[in-house]
Amino acid sequence: MNKLILSTLILALFSCGKQSKEPKKEEQQPIAIIDLKRNDPITINPELIHKLSKKEITKTFTKRIKKKVGAEFEIYQAYSYNDQSEQYYLLLLEDFKGISEENDTLNNRIQALRLSYKDKQFKKKSSIKDDIDQDWETSIDFWNNYTELSDIDNDGLTDLILVYGTKGQDGYVDGRVKIMIYHNKKRVTIRHQNSGSSDGRLTKINSKFYTLPVEIQKAVKEKIQKMIKNKHAAFAGDWEKEMSKEATRLEEK
């Protein structure tokens, strides 16, 4: 009887030791969404593009100049570059709303200006301005992580892919995204609505997008892929296949 009890104890101790050596399964952690910051720099070719310091912005764009070119808000970033015989500037402006409980910068409106500079005179070449939907959006911001200012197709002219987006009541999940592509005096737009539900996602693509150089189209698609990976946007599952067929509307079927 004692031998039976002793054998049982030894077997129990052996089992416990074996279990303790087995690695514990790690609990899956939720994927952290990278928050986009207002001070993130845009992608540039430093050999062609110069980012202005705050001091340079203040000195170059006085109240008089800002009024002349239609700059309505604070210029928080500015870039200069040369094309052909003229110098150009890209200005990013924001209408500051406040700071959220999560310490995020909130904006009511944003504005972007593209200016030429020749013979000591600024001339507005193009501008965009957008604001939040007060009913459901909380902030609108330039998404500099996805914005690019460089000669993407190597034709000697600087191209711009400008991206901005909003946050809704559920953060990036129900906000919207806008991609503006500037190439050789042409502006092309892609508008996208995010949603927590697949049937609520909709992308509208200007048909002129498919007339852009292949290098620029590829760069835009890579940025969309990055947005999806970083959880800043959710596109229709077959968006790449549909864009290969030059679709102008992307939605779940």
Protein Blocks (a to p, Z undefined) as FASTA:
>chain_A
ZZmmmmmmmmmmmmmmmmmmpccdddddddddddddfklccdddfklpccddfklmmmmm
gfklmmmnopabdcfbdcdddehjbccddddddddfbdcfkopacdfbdcddddddeehi
acdfbdcdddddfklpcbdcddfklgccddfkonopacdddddddddfkljmlmccdddd
deehiacdddddddfbfklgccdddfklmmpcfklmmmmmmmmmmmmmnopaccdfklmm
mmmnopabdcdZZ
